[in-house]
């Protein structure tokens, strides 16, 4: 009965692959006598705790499996308790010898004598005999760390053998523990290097203030406590301090910055003022407003800039909209004219006003549901373009923003997997978003990169296109600030493989390590039975398996593109018979595509979407006019590298600008629709429309010609190969929103808003399907 219950519970809920491991845990808990350790109650308790921890870990991964594990253990323990009746042992108590009256008197008389040490007590007890030795024995302290198995002296050889096997299994499990792909947390040694060495005078000046001393000694250390005079100021700010870096950046951007000569500058969080001073030198603005919340702390550093005409320091936080709006008035900006645009009015670019801000901080501060306060500010700046709020009421105002590199990825993704709502909104509202400068992460270990990546051939093709644009514009990258991929394509431009011509190519996590081990093995330095040889074989199997799957995906992709090209020719010739024949062949292709399996299908969608976005030049990253400059961490204080974004807004589509009570509310409807649509980035657009409203795909989808016309970025075939949400371009979203407003049976705005909360719950389960490829091999 026990065997039947155990096997049924394990095999039904955990799979045959996990059954031996879990079965051994249950057997150990239920039948401690089998392992030869039944005579030791502490070992039994330890095994029970070990099984409970394993259950907790399994339940965290799969709740239903963990619950079934608990039920199976409960049944087995209850049945096992009925079959075996452990022999009750008397509880051993620790007592002290009763002292006599003579001893009490002696203790009172000899109070001045020191108390005997532990060694003295042990020696005395040894002289008194075995009984005194047991009574005066000190209890051993419990060792920290992993509990160790204690084998009784009378244990059998079988018990010793089982205990050795168990210890060996635990050691092997610890050795096989896979490292996390998440970015590593910064250690104390790294934090100490964030302030020293100070490589320029401004860093020395900031270091002497001791405001960032907590990075040297830690938050809770008394040494890390800043002086009382500066303790009220923000100690998480990151400042631009390298004048050489700023000179290189401004020279790099000079062709596009000259149109702002003599403009008004709104400078948010200027801080130490190195960037603000250099920008003032280049543009010579008529008005330079510096909104600094810690004005009392940074005013001495800003004195050279404040001595110039038009410069004014305002002790307000420009990232608090109430304080920013109090400055956006004719009192401070007499040369700017406020506009009130209607849906029929097209906003124009305003080159007489420039906004720059430093949003960098360490550590990042979370805000509500946003990953950081910077992400929230980026979202609001982006939304202000469409609604004409904040400083965008003066026209389409250019923004130069310093921010953390991780926050940049949300608004300027480099691959389809990270293309979310913020990025699509930016493509709808902005003419260009340029990554001017930032750290180069292409040189780091692939195991420490972010989860997602795309085909290397697409990245190289994109870098080569950016290099050609730079050569046509006469722009050169300063020496020493080229990215790794720019150096590769500039030196071997004729060897760059066009995107999509070969199977998918990734930088696998263990590729470099595998190649190194292979060289050592060929030299005869690695034995066949060694751990290095086994690791090399595992890496080769993983890499070869992935490459084989990528090859199948590529062949399937080639067949799909051949069908699309044939459909394009037949449609241009209005040959209905040929189109019908192509559709029949597409159905056969669809069957072979589904037969690839979920993993290969996920690879196919990732490659198709990334390749589609690259060919359509849908993302701002693939349309960049310049390649970003490489900057180092020691050019900032603290030594945390930031990125510079150049954001140039554009007039949004009319359907997006119609907002407010005196309009058809298409802009408000589009806001809610985009929020609902982007909850399903991996799903096809037809399925998403049906989720929003029944029958929407039957009317809206056929009316959107950009979704089915290959020349406009569409897919002519229905079913599994339909275009996904993350693969759609900005003009395709505009087409969908425009046709939605023409649909007579569209839901009301309030109905969509009430439905929005349910969309995210369903999207959580949907996002796990065909999630895409990550460099985890």
MARSE-602471 format. One record per residue (C-alpha): x, y, z. Coordinates in steps of 0.25 Angstrom, whole numbers, m for minus. Example, Ala and Ser with C-alpha at 12.3 -4.5 7.8 and 13.67 -1.06 7.14 Angstrom:
2
x / y / z
49 / m18 / 31
55 / m4 / 29
END
This chain:
777
x / y / z
0 / 0 / 0
11 / 10 / 4
18 / 7 / m9
6 / 9 / m17
2 / 22 / m11
16 / 27 / m12
18 / 24 / m27
4 / 29 / m31
6 / 42 / m24
20 / 44 / m30
18 / 40 / m44
4 / 47 / m45
9 / 61 / m41
24 / 61 / m42
27 / 53 / m55
36 / 41 / m56
49 / 49 / m57
47 / 55 / m43
41 / 42 / m37
54 / 36 / m32
59 / 48 / m24
45 / 51 / m18
43 / 36 / m15
56 / 35 / m8
52 / 47 / 1
38 / 41 / 4
45 / 27 / 7
55 / 33 / 17
44 / 40 / 24
34 / 29 / 25
44 / 17 / 27
56 / 23 / 35
60 / 8 / 38
63 / 6 / 23
75 / 15 / 24
80 / 9 / 36
78 / 22 / 44
66 / 18 / 52
73 / 18 / 65
76 / 32 / 64
64 / 42 / 66
72 / 54 / 63
76 / 48 / 49
61 / 45 / 47
57 / 59 / 50
68 / 65 / 41
63 / 56 / 29
48 / 61 / 32
53 / 76 / 32
61 / 73 / 19
48 / 67 / 12
40 / 79 / 17
50 / 89 / 11
50 / 81 / m2
34 / 82 / m2
35 / 97 / 0
45 / 99 / m11
36 / 90 / m20
23 / 98 / m16
30 / 111 / m19
33 / 106 / m33
19 / 98 / m36
9 / 101 / m25
0 / 89 / m29
12 / 79 / m29
16 / 85 / m15
2 / 83 / m9
2 / 68 / m15
15 / 66 / m9
10 / 70 / 5
m2 / 61 / 4
7 / 49 / 0
16 / 51 / 11
4 / 52 / 21
m2 / 39 / 16
12 / 32 / 17
15 / 37 / 31
2 / 34 / 36
2 / 19 / 31
17 / 18 / 35
14 / 22 / 49
3 / 11 / 50
13 / 1 / 45
24 / 4 / 54
24 / 7 / 69
37 / 14 / 73
42 / 10 / 86
40 / 21 / 97
53 / 25 / 103
54 / 33 / 116
57 / 47 / 115
71 / 50 / 120
72 / 62 / 130
83 / 70 / 134
84 / 72 / 149
94 / 78 / 159
100 / 71 / 171
94 / 76 / 184
103 / 84 / 192
105 / 82 / 206
105 / 92 / 218
120 / 91 / 219
122 / 95 / 204
112 / 107 / 206
120 / 112 / 218
133 / 110 / 210
127 / 118 / 198
123 / 129 / 207
137 / 130 / 214
145 / 129 / 201
137 / 140 / 193
150 / 147 / 189
156 / 135 / 181
154 / 135 / 166
144 / 125 / 161
149 / 112 / 155
151 / 111 / 140
144 / 101 / 131
157 / 94 / 129
159 / 93 / 145
144 / 88 / 146
147 / 77 / 136
160 / 73 / 143
153 / 72 / 156
141 / 64 / 150
151 / 54 / 144
157 / 51 / 157
143 / 49 / 164
140 / 37 / 154
131 / 34 / 143
118 / 39 / 149
124 / 53 / 152
129 / 54 / 138
115 / 52 / 132
109 / 62 / 142
119 / 73 / 139
120 / 71 / 124
117 / 84 / 116
107 / 83 / 105
113 / 85 / 91
109 / 97 / 83
102 / 94 / 70
110 / 96 / 58
106 / 107 / 48
103 / 104 / 33
98 / 91 / 27
94 / 80 / 38
104 / 68 / 38
99 / 54 / 39
104 / 47 / 51
106 / 32 / 50
105 / 24 / 64
116 / 16 / 68
108 / 3 / 67
104 / 6 / 52
105 / m5 / 42
113 / m5 / 30
101 / m3 / 21
97 / 10 / 29
111 / 16 / 27
110 / 13 / 12
96 / 20 / 11
101 / 32 / 19
113 / 33 / 9
104 / 32 / m3
95 / 43 / 3
107 / 52 / 6
112 / 50 / m8
98 / 53 / m15
97 / 66 / m7
111 / 70 / m11
108 / 67 / m26
95 / 75 / m25
102 / 87 / m19
113 / 86 / m30
102 / 86 / m41
95 / 98 / m36
94 / 107 / m48
98 / 122 / m47
87 / 133 / m48
86 / 141 / m61
81 / 153 / m53
91 / 165 / m52
100 / 162 / m39
98 / 171 / m27
109 / 181 / m24
117 / 176 / m13
124 / 184 / m2
137 / 184 / m9
131 / 190 / m22
124 / 200 / m14
137 / 205 / m8
142 / 207 / m22
130 / 216 / m26
137 / 228 / m19
152 / 225 / m21
161 / 228 / m28
156 / 243 / m31
161 / 245 / m45
158 / 260 / m46
157 / 273 / m38
141 / 272 / m37
141 / 258 / m32
151 / 262 / m21
142 / 274 / m17
130 / 265 / m17
137 / 255 / m9
142 / 265 / 2
127 / 268 / 5
126 / 254 / 11
111 / 253 / 6
114 / 240 / m1
123 / 234 / 11
112 / 223 / 13
118 / 217 / 0
131 / 215 / 7
126 / 210 / 20
112 / 205 / 18
98 / 211 / 22
98 / 206 / 36
113 / 210 / 40
116 / 222 / 48
128 / 225 / 39
118 / 226 / 28
109 / 236 / 34
110 / 249 / 27
113 / 262 / 35
101 / 269 / 41
102 / 281 / 31
100 / 273 / 19
91 / 261 / 24
78 / 268 / 19
83 / 267 / 4
80 / 255 / m6
92 / 246 / m5
88 / 237 / m16
91 / 247 / m28
101 / 243 / m38
108 / 254 / m45
115 / 256 / m58
129 / 261 / m55
138 / 258 / m67
141 / 271 / m75
148 / 262 / m86
136 / 253 / m87
126 / 265 / m88
135 / 272 / m99
135 / 259 / m107
120 / 257 / m106
117 / 272 / m110
126 / 271 / m122
119 / 258 / m126
106 / 265 / m125
110 / 279 / m131
104 / 277 / m145
90 / 276 / m138
92 / 285 / m127
95 / 298 / m135
81 / 300 / m138
79 / 304 / m123
88 / 315 / m122
83 / 326 / m113
71 / 318 / m108
65 / 317 / m95
70 / 305 / m86
62 / 298 / m75
73 / 291 / m67
67 / 281 / m57
76 / 275 / m46
89 / 282 / m51
97 / 277 / m38
112 / 280 / m40
109 / 287 / m53
120 / 282 / m62
110 / 278 / m73
102 / 290 / m71
114 / 299 / m72
119 / 293 / m85
106 / 293 / m91
105 / 308 / m88
118 / 310 / m94
114 / 304 / m107
100 / 310 / m109
101 / 323 / m102
86 / 323 / m97
79 / 336 / m95
72 / 329 / m82
78 / 318 / m74
69 / 313 / m63
75 / 304 / m53
65 / 297 / m44
73 / 290 / m33
66 / 285 / m21
79 / 285 / m13
83 / 299 / m17
89 / 302 / m4
99 / 290 / m6
103 / 292 / m20
102 / 307 / m21
117 / 309 / m19
120 / 299 / m30
111 / 307 / m39
117 / 321 / m37
125 / 322 / m50
112 / 318 / m58
103 / 327 / m49
112 / 339 / m52
108 / 339 / m67
97 / 347 / m73
83 / 340 / m73
87 / 329 / m63
78 / 328 / m51
78 / 317 / m40
64 / 314 / m35
63 / 306 / m22
52 / 297 / m27
51 / 282 / m31
48 / 282 / m46
43 / 267 / m45
32 / 271 / m36
22 / 276 / m46
15 / 286 / m37
29 / 293 / m35
32 / 292 / m50
19 / 298 / m54
22 / 310 / m45
34 / 313 / m53
28 / 311 / m67
22 / 325 / m67
25 / 338 / m74
32 / 343 / m62
44 / 333 / m64
42 / 330 / m79
37 / 343 / m85
42 / 339 / m99
33 / 327 / m100
18 / 326 / m105
9 / 316 / m99
0 / 309 / m110
m13 / 302 / m108
m14 / 292 / m119
m27 / 285 / m124
m28 / 272 / m131
m28 / 279 / m144
m15 / 287 / m141
m2 / 281 / m144
9 / 284 / m133
22 / 290 / m138
36 / 288 / m134
41 / 299 / m124
56 / 300 / m126
57 / 313 / m117
55 / 304 / m104
64 / 292 / m100
61 / 284 / m87
73 / 276 / m81
72 / 268 / m68
80 / 258 / m59
72 / 247 / m55
83 / 238 / m50
83 / 232 / m36
90 / 221 / m28
83 / 212 / m23
71 / 213 / m32
58 / 218 / m25
45 / 210 / m28
33 / 218 / m29
19 / 211 / m29
18 / 201 / m40
30 / 206 / m48
44 / 200 / m47
50 / 213 / m43
46 / 228 / m41
53 / 230 / m54
44 / 221 / m62
32 / 228 / m56
38 / 242 / m61
41 / 236 / m75
27 / 231 / m76
21 / 245 / m72
31 / 253 / m81
27 / 244 / m93
12 / 245 / m89
13 / 260 / m89
17 / 261 / m103
4 / 256 / m108
m4 / 264 / m98
4 / 277 / m99
6 / 277 / m84
18 / 283 / m76
28 / 290 / m85
23 / 283 / m98
12 / 294 / m97
22 / 303 / m104
23 / 293 / m116
31 / 281 / m119
43 / 283 / m109
56 / 274 / m110
61 / 267 / m98
75 / 263 / m94
74 / 253 / m82
84 / 247 / m73
79 / 234 / m67
83 / 220 / m63
86 / 210 / m74
75 / 200 / m70
64 / 211 / m70
68 / 214 / m84
65 / 200 / m89
50 / 202 / m86
49 / 214 / m96
60 / 210 / m106
60 / 195 / m107
69 / 188 / m116
61 / 175 / m118
46 / 171 / m120
46 / 163 / m107
48 / 176 / m99
38 / 185 / m107
27 / 189 / m98
17 / 200 / m97
26 / 211 / m93
35 / 208 / m105
23 / 207 / m115
18 / 220 / m109
31 / 227 / m111
31 / 222 / m126
17 / 228 / m128
21 / 242 / m121
36 / 244 / m125
43 / 246 / m138
56 / 241 / m132
62 / 235 / m119
77 / 235 / m120
86 / 228 / m110
98 / 238 / m111
107 / 232 / m100
107 / 221 / m90
114 / 208 / m85
118 / 197 / m95
113 / 184 / m90
117 / 176 / m102
130 / 172 / m95
125 / 166 / m83
122 / 152 / m80
109 / 147 / m87
105 / 140 / m74
104 / 154 / m67
96 / 161 / m78
81 / 163 / m78
72 / 151 / m81
68 / 155 / m96
77 / 156 / m108
75 / 155 / m123
82 / 150 / m135
97 / 155 / m136
95 / 157 / m151
84 / 166 / m149
92 / 175 / m139
104 / 175 / m148
95 / 179 / m160
89 / 190 / m151
103 / 195 / m147
108 / 195 / m162
96 / 203 / m166
99 / 213 / m155
113 / 214 / m159
109 / 217 / m173
100 / 229 / m169
111 / 234 / m160
121 / 234 / m172
110 / 241 / m181
109 / 252 / m171
124 / 253 / m168
123 / 249 / m154
135 / 242 / m147
135 / 235 / m134
146 / 241 / m124
158 / 231 / m123
156 / 221 / m111
141 / 223 / m110
136 / 213 / m121
127 / 201 / m117
133 / 187 / m119
123 / 184 / m130
126 / 197 / m138
141 / 193 / m138
137 / 180 / m143
128 / 185 / m155
138 / 196 / m158
150 / 187 / m160
142 / 175 / m167
130 / 182 / m173
131 / 172 / m185
130 / 160 / m176
117 / 165 / m169
106 / 154 / m172
93 / 160 / m176
82 / 158 / m166
73 / 146 / m168
83 / 139 / m178
88 / 129 / m168
82 / 122 / m156
81 / 129 / m143
94 / 132 / m137
96 / 136 / m122
107 / 138 / m112
104 / 126 / m103
107 / 127 / m89
118 / 116 / m89
123 / 118 / m103
137 / 124 / m99
139 / 114 / m87
135 / 103 / m97
146 / 107 / m107
156 / 109 / m96
154 / 95 / m91
154 / 89 / m105
167 / 95 / m108
173 / 89 / m95
167 / 76 / m98
173 / 75 / m112
187 / 78 / m105
185 / 66 / m96
184 / 75 / m83
170 / 69 / m79
168 / 55 / m76
156 / 47 / m81
150 / 44 / m67
152 / 58 / m61
142 / 68 / m57
147 / 78 / m68
144 / 68 / m79
130 / 65 / m74
127 / 80 / m73
132 / 81 / m88
124 / 70 / m93
111 / 76 / m86
114 / 90 / m92
116 / 83 / m106
103 / 76 / m105
95 / 88 / m101
102 / 97 / m112
100 / 86 / m123
86 / 84 / m119
82 / 99 / m120
89 / 100 / m133
82 / 89 / m139
69 / 95 / m134
73 / 108 / m140
76 / 101 / m153
62 / 95 / m154
56 / 109 / m151
64 / 115 / m162
60 / 105 / m172
45 / 107 / m168
47 / 122 / m168
52 / 122 / m183
40 / 114 / m187
31 / 124 / m181
38 / 136 / m188
37 / 128 / m201
22 / 127 / m199
21 / 142 / m196
29 / 146 / m208
20 / 137 / m217
7 / 143 / m211
13 / 157 / m214
15 / 154 / m229
1 / 147 / m230
m6 / 158 / m223
1 / 168 / m232
m4 / 160 / m244
m18 / 158 / m239
m17 / 143 / m241
m27 / 137 / m231
m24 / 123 / m235
m10 / 124 / m232
m13 / 131 / m219
m22 / 119 / m215
m11 / 110 / m218
m1 / 118 / m210
m11 / 117 / m198
m12 / 102 / m199
3 / 101 / m198
3 / 110 / m186
m6 / 101 / m179
4 / 90 / m181
15 / 99 / m176
6 / 102 / m164
5 / 88 / m160
20 / 86 / m161
22 / 98 / m153
14 / 94 / m142
21 / 80 / m142
34 / 87 / m138
30 / 88 / m124
28 / 100 / m114
42 / 103 / m112
46 / 103 / m127
33 / 111 / m130
37 / 121 / m119
51 / 122 / m126
44 / 124 / m139
35 / 136 / m134
46 / 143 / m128
55 / 142 / m140
43 / 146 / m149
39 / 158 / m141
53 / 163 / m139
56 / 161 / m154
43 / 168 / m157
45 / 180 / m149
59 / 181 / m154
55 / 181 / m169
43 / 191 / m166
53 / 200 / m158
42 / 201 / m147
50 / 203 / m135
58 / 216 / m132
70 / 208 / m129
71 / 202 / m143
69 / 217 / m149
80 / 223 / m141
88 / 234 / m148
101 / 231 / m139
107 / 220 / m131
107 / 223 / m116
120 / 227 / m110
127 / 218 / m100
128 / 225 / m86
135 / 219 / m73
129 / 219 / m59
141 / 227 / m54
136 / 239 / m62
124 / 240 / m52
123 / 242 / m37
120 / 233 / m31
126 / 223 / m41
113 / 219 / m47
112 / 220 / m62
100 / 228 / m68
95 / 229 / m82
91 / 241 / m90
78 / 241 / m98
74 / 251 / m109
59 / 251 / m110
53 / 259 / m122
37 / 259 / m121
28 / 259 / m134
14 / 262 / m136
6 / 250 / m133
m5 / 244 / m142
m18 / 252 / m141
m26 / 240 / m135
m16 / 241 / m123
m17 / 256 / m121
m32 / 257 / m120
m33 / 257 / m105
m42 / 264 / m95
m57 / 267 / m93
m58 / 275 / m106
m54 / 264 / m115
m58 / 251 / m120
m49 / 245 / m109
m41 / 237 / m119
m28 / 240 / m112
m34 / 235 / m99
m39 / 223 / m105
m25 / 220 / m112
m19 / 222 / m98
m27 / 211 / m92
m26 / 202 / m105
m11 / 203 / m105
m11 / 199 / m90
m19 / 187 / m93
m13 / 183 / m106
2 / 183 / m100
m2 / 173 / m89
m1 / 162 / m100
12 / 165 / m107
14 / 151 / m112
0 / 149 / m117
m5 / 151 / m131
m13 / 164 / m134
m25 / 157 / m138
m26 / 149 / m125
m24 / 162 / m117
m35 / 169 / m124
m45 / 158 / m121
m41 / 159 / m106
m44 / 174 / m106
m58 / 172 / m112
m65 / 161 / m119
m65 / 162 / m134
m54 / 173 / m134
m45 / 164 / m143
m55 / 162 / m153
m57 / 177 / m156
m44 / 184 / m151
m34 / 174 / m156
m38 / 173 / m171
m39 / 188 / m171
m24 / 190 / m167
m17 / 188 / m180
m4 / 190 / m173
m6 / 177 / m165
m8 / 168 / m178
0 / 175 / m188
15 / 170 / m189
20 / 183 / m195
15 / 191 / m183
20 / 181 / m172
8 / 172 / m172
6 / 157 / m173
m3 / 152 / m183
m6 / 138 / m177
m16 / 135 / m165
m14 / 126 / m154
m1 / 123 / m147
8 / 132 / m155
0 / 145 / m153
7 / 157 / m149
9 / 158 / m133
7 / 171 / m125
22 / 173 / m122
25 / 172 / m137
16 / 183 / m141
21 / 196 / m146
17 / 210 / m141
9 / 212 / m154
2 / 199 / m152
m3 / 203 / m138
m8 / 216 / m144
m16 / 208 / m155
m22 / 199 / m144
m26 / 211 / m135
m32 / 219 / m147
m40 / 207 / m152
m45 / 204 / m138
m51 / 218 / m137
m59 / 215 / m150
m65 / 202 / m144
m79 / 205 / m141
m80 / 194 / m130
m68 / 198 / m122
m69 / 198 / m107
m71 / 210 / m100
m59 / 217 / m93
m64 / 214 / m79
m66 / 199 / m83
m51 / 198 / m88
m46 / 204 / m75
m54 / 194 / m66
m49 / 183 / m75
m34 / 187 / m74
m32 / 181 / m60
m36 / 167 / m65
m26 / 168 / m77
m14 / 167 / m68
m18 / 155 / m61
m20 / 147 / m74
m7 / 153 / m80
1 / 147 / m69
m2 / 133 / m73
m1 / 137 / m88
13 / 143 / m87
19 / 130 / m83
15 / 124 / m97
26 / 125 / m108
34 / 134 / m98
46 / 134 / m107
61 / 131 / m106
70 / 135 / m95
85 / 133 / m95
85 / 122 / m85
92 / 111 / m92
END
